[in-house]
Amino acid sequence: MPLEPSTRQRLFRQRLCEGDSAGDMNELPPQVHLVGASGAGMTALSQILIDFGWALSGSDLNVAGNDVAPSVSAVKPGRILKIHQGHDSSHLPMTTDLVVFSPAVPIDNPELIAARQLKMPTVSYVEFLSELLNQSTGICIAGTHGKTTTSAMAASILREAGLVSSAVIGGEVIQYGRSGWGDAGSSAAKESESLLVVEACEYRRHFLSFRPQIATILNIEADHFDCFETIDQTYDAFFEFAARIRPGGTLIIRADCPLMTRLRNDCQARIETFLPVSNASGLGRNAAAQADWAVSSLREETTQTVFDVVHKGRTFGTVELTQPGRHNVENALAAIAVAHAAGVSADAACNAASRFQGVRRRFEEIATVNGVTLVDDYAHHPTAVRATLAAARKKYPGRRLVAAFQPHQVSRTQQLMGEFARSFVDADEVLLVPIFAARENTDVADSTLQKLAAGINLAGSSVEVLPSLDQLRATLEDSAKPGDVWLTLGAGNINRIAHEFARTVQRNYTGR
């Protein structure tokens, strides 16, 4: 539920204060307790609040994943009281001003029960993000695929361009070593309204809590089958999201989005369209007749992808993108359009996009050891798997590609079985490990995995089912050959395998 006005005033009145020179020196900063502090979104939130100078405590079943990075803005760093292992009412400080809980935390969590008994204000992660957006010019990135990369690109462009901006990203931005940052406490923020970039996730219709000034819908596909029974329900949710853009705001959306007719008739925001790269192929600057934003002169090289950005028929600038794959060209195009709507110049936007170094777990090259290249990617939907493998085939021509895939959720695997089976065509070999069945009954997980293996084999790809991640690591150690490219794919915990293998080989090599 929304914050009470008195709580909101207490939390945000110090947000623009810097050091001890402003406000009451005897008054302590706001103190927030995070329940479920180690998730991707909560980690980013903790980092932005530290930049705002707030004091934090928290808890999680696994605190190892929490990495509250040092402040890199001009704000005097806030205080981290303690991030506790596990959940217990004793972890909740009596001086807490607000409790924020992850969507994964159940309502009977002992810290939440204690907070309610003590009448402490309690809000979900999504509700608190909405509060932060209301304090800024909100920029929301929505879509089935590409949210994290596009959010990170847009946020980095704003930051590199010198705009007062903050961000809450679902993955670590490599060039900054963090996933969240807040500039609202800097001296520049006192003369300019801060921009805040966040991912707007459709899961459980969370993005309907937001009212952005600028938003983008990258794409819409069937997903999250525990929330949306039909694709029409998914379309309706995205339409409602677009309707929540503030008056005078901007919506940036794919030109071929199925919602375009409805949006042109009913959406109050100004609409700008971008043309998918596949549709723009061969059109050159004629693509401008089909969309406001497009790419031309696309050239995919081994180390970079070079293309011109075309805006309303004119060359906007040239980008030399280091992230492989045409899907990342589309992400960059959308991010540049968002930055332009926020006031960034053409040169600044394209130059910053060219300097963007990527996000952890998004085609992240972990290492090359003994001639074996290890790449990790978060891909967990057939479209993402197909795009990642196509990018790998383009980047590593002539090399053997081995795709190790950990499906994420039984329901997604069952509902998209045919699409998954056909998504591995660019892999020379596919290794499947048990389904990461978050939030689900696992009774049919094994049989579902076997059906997927049969489908992949029928589609013409070599496939093997492994009983565990440990067996995958052993297979990697025994079977990898110089020149191989091994990709670990999935939204679960498969990413640890590439890191463990790299450490083991490097340790054995240096120990000789």
C-alpha positions in Angstrom: 0.0 0.0 0.0 1.2 3.6 -0.6 3.2 5.4 2.1 1.5 7.6 4.5 2.2 11.3 3.8 4.1 11.7 7.1 6.4 8.7 6.3 7.0 10.0 2.8 8.0 13.4 4.1 10.4 11.8 6.6 12.0 9.6 4.0 12.4 12.1 1.2 13.0 15.5 2.7 16.7 14.7 3.2 17.2 13.3 -0.2 18.7 16.5 -1.6 20.8 17.2 1.4 24.6 16.7 1.1 26.9 16.0 4.0 26.5 17.9 7.2 26.1 21.3 5.6 22.3 21.0 5.0 19.5 20.1 7.3 19.6 19.3 11.0 23.1 17.9 11.8 21.6 16.1 14.9 19.0 14.3 12.8 19.9 10.8 11.6 19.3 9.9 8.0 16.2 7.7 7.1 16.8 4.0 8.0 15.4 1.3 5.8 15.3 -2.5 6.5 15.3 -4.7 3.4 13.7 -8.2 3.7 15.1 -10.4 0.9 18.0 -8.0 0.4 20.1 -10.2 -2.0 17.8 -10.4 -5.0 18.9 -8.5 -8.2 16.3 -5.7 -7.8 16.8 -5.3 -4.0 20.6 -5.2 -4.5 20.2 -2.3 -6.9 17.8 -0.6 -4.6 20.3 -0.9 -1.7 22.9 0.8 -3.8 20.8 3.7 -4.8 19.7 4.3 -1.2 23.3 4.2 0.0 24.0 6.9 -2.6 21.1 8.9 -1.2 22.8 8.8 2.2 20.2 6.5 3.9 21.1 3.9 6.5 20.3 0.3 5.6 19.9 -3.0 7.3 18.5 -6.2 5.9 18.3 -10.0 5.7 18.2 -12.8 3.2 18.4 -16.6 3.2 21.6 -16.2 1.2 23.5 -13.0 1.9 26.4 -13.9 -0.4 24.6 -12.5 -3.4 24.2 -9.1 -1.8 26.9 -6.6 -2.9 26.2 -3.1 -1.8 28.8 -1.3 -3.8 30.7 1.7 -2.5 29.1 5.0 -3.5 30.5 6.4 -6.8 28.4 9.6 -6.9 29.1 12.8 -5.1 26.8 11.8 -2.2 28.4 11.1 1.2 27.9 7.3 1.5 25.1 6.1 3.8 25.5 3.5 6.5 25.1 -0.3 6.1 24.2 -1.5 9.6 24.1 -5.3 8.8 22.7 -7.7 6.2 21.7 -10.8 8.2 21.8 -14.4 7.1 18.3 -15.9 7.4 15.1 -14.3 8.7 14.3 -13.5 12.3 12.4 -10.8 14.1 15.5 -9.9 16.1 17.1 -8.7 12.8 14.7 -5.7 12.6 16.2 -2.6 14.2 13.8 -0.7 16.5 15.0 2.6 14.8 13.7 1.4 11.4 11.7 4.1 9.5 10.6 1.8 6.7 10.6 -1.9 5.8 10.8 -2.9 2.1 10.3 -6.5 1.2 11.1 -8.5 -1.9 8.2 -10.0 -4.0 9.7 -13.4 -3.1 9.2 -12.9 0.6 6.0 -14.6 2.0 3.5 -12.6 4.1 4.3 -14.7 7.2 8.0 -13.7 7.2 8.9 -13.2 10.9 10.4 -9.8 10.2 7.3 -8.6 8.4 5.1 -9.8 11.2 7.3 -8.0 13.7 7.2 -4.8 11.6 3.4 -4.9 11.5 3.1 -5.5 15.2 5.4 -2.5 15.8 3.3 -0.4 13.4 6.4 0.2 11.2 5.5 1.3 7.6 5.9 -1.7 5.3 5.9 -1.7 1.5 6.9 -4.1 -1.3 9.9 -3.5 -3.5 7.6 -2.6 -6.4 5.6 -0.1 -4.2 8.8 1.6 -3.1 10.1 1.8 -6.7 6.9 3.6 -7.5 7.5 6.1 -4.7 11.0 6.7 -6.0 9.7 7.2 -9.5 7.2 9.8 -8.2 10.2 11.7 -6.8 11.9 11.9 -10.2 11.2 12.0 -13.9 10.5 8.3 -14.3 11.8 6.3 -17.2 10.5 2.7 -17.5 11.8 0.0 -19.8 9.2 -2.8 -20.4 9.1 -5.9 -22.7 9.4 -9.6 -22.7 13.1 -9.5 -23.7 15.9 -7.0 -23.4 14.7 -5.0 -20.3 18.0 -5.3 -18.3 20.3 -4.5 -21.2 18.2 -1.7 -22.6 17.7 -0.2 -19.1 21.4 -0.4 -18.5 22.2 1.2 -21.8 19.7 4.0 -21.4 20.9 4.7 -17.8 24.6 4.7 -18.8 23.9 7.1 -21.7 22.2 9.5 -19.4 25.0 9.2 -16.9 27.8 9.6 -19.5 25.9 12.6 -21.0 26.1 14.3 -17.6 22.4 14.4 -16.8 21.4 14.1 -13.2 20.1 10.5 -13.2 19.6 7.4 -11.1 19.0 3.8 -12.0 17.7 0.5 -10.6 18.9 -2.2 -13.0 18.3 -6.0 -12.7 21.9 -6.8 -13.4 25.4 -5.4 -12.7 26.5 -2.8 -15.3 30.1 -3.9 -16.0 31.6 -0.4 -16.5 30.3 0.8 -13.1 30.6 -2.5 -11.2 27.1 -2.0 -9.8 23.4 -2.3 -10.7 22.0 0.8 -8.9 23.1 4.3 -8.4 21.6 7.6 -7.3 22.7 11.1 -8.2 19.8 12.9 -6.5 22.0 14.0 -3.6 24.6 15.8 -5.8 24.8 19.5 -6.0 23.8 19.4 -9.6 20.5 17.8 -8.6 19.5 21.0 -6.8 19.3 22.8 -10.1 17.8 20.0 -12.2 15.1 17.4 -11.7 16.6 13.9 -11.5 15.8 11.2 -14.0 15.3 7.6 -12.7 15.6 4.6 -15.0 14.0 1.3 -13.8 13.0 -2.0 -15.4 9.2 -2.3 -15.6 8.5 -6.0 -15.3 5.2 -7.5 -16.4 5.4 -10.4 -13.9 2.3 -10.3 -11.6 1.5 -7.0 -13.5 4.1 -5.2 -11.3 4.6 -2.5 -13.9 1.1 -1.3 -13.4 2.3 0.3 -10.2 4.4 2.8 -12.2 3.5 6.1 -13.8 6.5 7.1 -15.9 7.2 10.2 -18.0 9.1 8.2 -20.6 8.6 4.5 -21.3 9.4 1.9 -23.9 7.8 -1.4 -24.9 10.6 -3.5 -26.5 8.5 -6.5 -27.5 5.6 -8.6 -26.3 5.6 -12.4 -26.3 3.9 -15.2 -24.3 5.7 -15.7 -21.0 5.0 -15.9 -17.2 2.3 -18.5 -17.6 1.6 -18.5 -13.9 0.3 -15.0 -14.4 -1.1 -14.8 -17.9 -3.2 -17.6 -19.2 -3.4 -16.2 -22.7 -1.4 -13.9 -24.9 -4.4 -11.5 -25.0 -4.1 -11.1 -21.2 -0.5 -10.2 -21.8 -1.4 -7.6 -24.4 -4.0 -6.1 -22.1 -1.5 -5.7 -19.3 1.0 -3.9 -21.6 -1.8 -1.7 -22.9 -2.6 -0.7 -19.4 1.0 0.0 -18.7 1.2 2.3 -21.8 -2.0 4.1 -20.5 -0.2 4.9 -17.3 2.4 7.1 -18.9 2.0 10.7 -17.6 0.3 13.3 -19.7 2.8 14.9 -22.1 5.0 11.8 -21.8 6.6 9.7 -24.5 6.1 6.0 -25.4 8.7 4.4 -27.6 7.5 1.1 -29.1 8.2 -1.4 -31.9 6.5 -0.4 -35.1 5.2 -3.9 -35.6 3.7 -4.2 -32.1 0.2 -5.8 -32.2 -1.0 -3.0 -29.8 -0.2 -0.2 -32.2 -3.8 0.3 -33.5 -5.2 0.4 -29.9 -2.5 2.7 -28.7 -2.8 5.2 -31.5 -6.5 5.5 -30.7 -6.4 5.5 -26.9 -2.9 6.3 -25.6 -2.5 9.8 -24.2 1.3 9.8 -24.6 3.3 10.9 -27.7 4.2 7.7 -29.6 7.5 7.2 -31.3 8.2 3.9 -33.1 11.4 2.0 -33.8 11.9 -0.6 -36.6 13.2 -4.1 -35.7 16.5 -4.8 -37.3 15.1 -7.8 -39.2 12.4 -5.6 -40.8 15.0 -2.8 -41.7 17.3 -5.2 -43.5 18.0 -3.8 -47.0 15.7 -0.8 -46.5 18.5 1.7 -45.7 17.1 5.2 -45.1 13.8 4.1 -46.6 13.1 2.5 -43.2 12.1 6.0 -42.1 8.8 5.6 -43.9 8.0 2.7 -41.5 9.2 4.1 -38.2 10.6 7.1 -36.4 13.8 5.3 -35.5 15.6 2.7 -37.6 19.1 1.4 -38.4 21.0 1.4 -41.7 24.4 0.5 -43.0 24.5 -2.4 -40.5 27.9 -4.2 -40.5 28.5 -7.1 -38.1 32.2 -7.7 -37.4 34.0 -10.1 -35.1 34.6 -7.6 -32.3 31.8 -5.1 -32.9 28.6 -4.2 -34.8 28.6 -0.9 -36.6 25.4 0.8 -37.7 23.9 4.2 -38.4 20.9 5.4 -36.4 18.3 7.0 -38.5 15.7 9.4 -36.9 12.8 10.6 -39.1 14.8 10.0 -42.3 18.0 11.6 -41.2 21.2 10.1 -39.9 21.2 10.6 -36.2 24.7 9.2 -35.5 26.9 6.1 -35.8 27.3 3.4 -33.1 30.1 0.9 -32.8 28.5 -1.6 -30.4 30.6 -4.1 -28.6 27.7 -6.4 -27.6 27.2 -9.0 -30.3 23.9 -9.9 -31.9 21.2 -8.0 -33.8 18.9 -8.1 -30.7 21.4 -5.8 -29.0 21.3 -3.5 -32.0 17.5 -3.2 -31.3 18.2 -2.7 -27.6 20.7 0.1 -28.4 18.2 1.7 -30.8 15.5 1.8 -28.1 18.0 3.1 -25.5 19.1 5.9 -27.8 15.5 6.9 -28.5 14.8 7.0 -24.7 17.9 9.1 -24.1 16.8 11.5 -26.9 13.4 11.9 -25.3 15.2 12.8 -22.1 17.2 15.5 -23.8 20.5 13.8 -24.7 22.1 15.0 -27.9 22.8 12.8 -30.9 26.6 12.7 -30.5 26.4 12.1 -26.7 23.9 9.3 -27.1 25.7 7.4 -29.9 29.1 7.9 -28.3 27.9 6.6 -24.9 26.2 3.6 -26.5 29.5 2.8 -28.2 31.3 2.9 -24.9 28.7 0.6 -23.2 30.5 -2.5 -21.8 27.5 -4.7 -21.1 25.7 -6.3 -18.2 26.7 -9.4 -16.2 25.1 -12.6 -17.5 24.2 -11.0 -20.8 26.6 -12.6 -23.3 29.3 -12.3 -20.7 32.6 -13.7 -21.7 33.8 -15.3 -18.5 37.3 -16.4 -19.7 39.2 -18.3 -22.3 41.1 -21.1 -20.6 43.2 -23.7 -22.5 41.7 -22.5 -25.7 38.1 -22.9 -24.5 36.0 -19.8 -24.4 33.3 -19.6 -21.7 30.2 -17.4 -22.2 27.4 -17.0 -19.8 23.9 -15.6 -20.6 20.6 -15.2 -18.8 18.6 -16.5 -21.8 15.6 -18.5 -20.5 13.0 -17.9 -23.3 13.2 -19.5 -26.8 13.6 -16.1 -28.5 16.5 -15.2 -26.2 18.1 -18.6 -26.6 17.9 -18.3 -30.4 19.3 -14.8 -30.4 22.2 -15.6 -28.1 23.2 -18.6 -30.1 22.9 -16.7 -33.4 25.2 -14.0 -31.9 27.7 -16.6 -30.8 27.7 -18.3 -34.2 28.4 -14.8 -35.8 31.1 -13.9 -33.2 32.9 -17.2 -33.2 32.7 -18.5 -36.9 34.0 -22.0 -37.5 34.2 -22.9 -33.8 32.3 -25.7 -32.0 29.4 -24.3 -30.0 28.2 -26.2 -27.0 25.1 -24.9 -25.3 24.4 -26.0 -21.7 20.9 -25.0 -20.9 19.1 -24.9 -17.5 15.3 -24.4 -18.2 13.7 -21.9 -15.9 10.3 -23.0 -14.6 8.3 -26.1 -15.6 5.3 -24.1 -16.9 7.5 -22.0 -19.3 9.2 -25.1 -20.6 5.9 -27.0 -21.1 4.0 -24.0 -22.7 6.9 -23.2 -25.1 8.1 -26.7 -25.7 8.1 -26.5 -29.5 9.8 -23.1 -29.6 12.5 -24.3 -27.2 13.1 -27.4 -29.3 13.8 -25.3 -32.4 15.8 -22.6 -30.7 19.1 -24.5 -30.5 19.7 -24.9 -34.3 23.0 -22.9 -34.1 24.5 -25.1 -31.4 26.7 -28.1 -32.4 25.8 -29.8 -29.1 23.2 -29.2 -26.4 23.5 -30.3 -22.8 20.4 -30.1 -20.6 20.4 -29.9 -16.8 17.4 -30.2 -14.5 14.8 -27.5 -14.6 15.2 -24.6 -12.2 11.7 -24.8 -10.9 11.2 -21.6 -8.9 7.8 -21.1 -7.3 6.5 -24.4 -8.8 5.6 -28.0 -8.1 8.5 -30.2 -9.4 6.6 -33.5 -9.8 6.7 -33.4 -13.6 10.0 -31.6 -14.0 12.0 -34.7 -15.0 9.5 -35.9 -17.6 9.2 -32.3 -19.0 13.0 -32.2 -19.4 13.0 -35.5 -21.3 10.3 -34.2 -23.6 12.4 -31.2 -24.3 15.4 -33.3 -25.1 13.3 -35.4 -27.5 12.1 -32.3 -29.2 15.6 -30.8 -29.6 16.8 -34.1 -31.1 13.8 -34.2 -33.5 14.7 -30.6 -34.6 18.1 -31.9 -35.7 20.4 -31.0 -32.8 22.6 -33.3 -30.8 21.4 -33.3 -27.2 22.3 -35.0 -23.9 20.5 -34.8 -20.5 22.8 -34.5 -17.5 21.5 -35.3 -13.9 23.0 -32.2 -12.2 25.1 -29.1 -12.5 28.0 -31.0 -10.9 27.8 -33.5 -13.8 27.8 -30.6 -16.2 31.0 -29.3 -14.7 32.6 -32.7 -14.9 31.5 -33.0 -18.6 33.0 -29.6 -19.3 36.3 -30.6 -17.7 36.4 -33.9 -19.5 35.0 -33.0 -23.0 36.0 -29.4 -23.7 38.6 -29.1 -26.5 40.7 -26.1 -27.5 38.7 -23.9 -29.9 35.4 -24.8 -28.3 32.9 -22.1 -27.2 30.8 -23.3 -24.2 27.7 -21.2 -23.4 25.8 -21.6 -20.1 22.2 -20.4 -20.6 19.4 -19.9 -18.1 18.0 -17.7 -15.4 18.8 -20.0 -12.5 22.2 -20.9 -11.0 23.9 -22.4 -14.0 26.2 -19.4 -14.2 28.4 -20.8 -11.4 29.7 -23.6 -13.6 31.7 -21.4 -16.0 33.2 -19.5 -13.1 34.1 -22.7 -11.2 35.7 -24.3 -14.3 37.7 -21.2 -15.0 39.0 -21.0 -11.5 39.9 -24.7 -11.4 41.8 -24.7 -14.7 43.6 -21.5 -13.8 44.5 -22.8 -10.3 45.8 -26.1 -11.7 47.8 -24.3 -14.4 49.5 -21.9 -11.9 50.1 -24.8 -9.5 52.2 -26.7 -11.9 
